[in-house]
Amino acid sequence: MKAVVQRVSEGGVIITEENYSAGIKKGLVILLGISINDSEDEVNFVADKCSNLRIFEDENEKMNLSLKDIDGEILIISQFTIYGDAKKGNRPSFSMAARPEHAIPLYEKFIQRLKDNIGKDKVKTGIFGAMMEVKIINDGPVTIIVESK
């Protein structure tokens, strides 16, 4: 499992076909990739790590505060392309990305784990597998990759 974690001043998602939108203010946008090898162990590790990353500035302008410390929000976007392998040729291979029947239950467990960690009202999501317009106003910029293995 890989999570591209971006510290944001604002984030949002719009899915026109579904008439769906969600947004957050200060917090994290997490682009989540799930691999064919992932299990609930990876879900718990990555979700807990994201909840506790100390990447927000304290009063001394040091990255020393977590999402919980600042009462921030999370926007989770599923993104299988994180497992795109472009080492050979010009067309990425997505053979390591989990198929929906494997990925969706893990994605839903990831969402639930974050809700358990920071509060259900603090977690927003896109829609798994939908074509989405994602708005990310990166603060810093700060971008961290969290991987389970």
Number of C-alpha atoms within 10 A of each C-alpha: 24 23 25 19 22 25 24 25 17 19 25 22 22 18 16 12 9 11 7 12 17 15 20 22 15 20 28 30 31 25 19 22 24 28 20 14 11 19 15 13 11 20 24 18 17 23 23 17 15 24 20 16 17 17 20 22 13 14 8 7 8 11 13 14 16 19 21 17 12 13 12 20 25 30 28 25 25 22 19 22 16 19 21 15 16 11 9 8 8 8 10 13 15 16 12 17 23 20 14 14 8 16 21 16 13 22 21 12 16 22 21 17 20 22 18 13 17 19 14 14 9 17 23 21 19 22 16 17 12 14 13 20 13 18 13 19 17 18 16 11 9 13 17 14 12 19 14 15 9
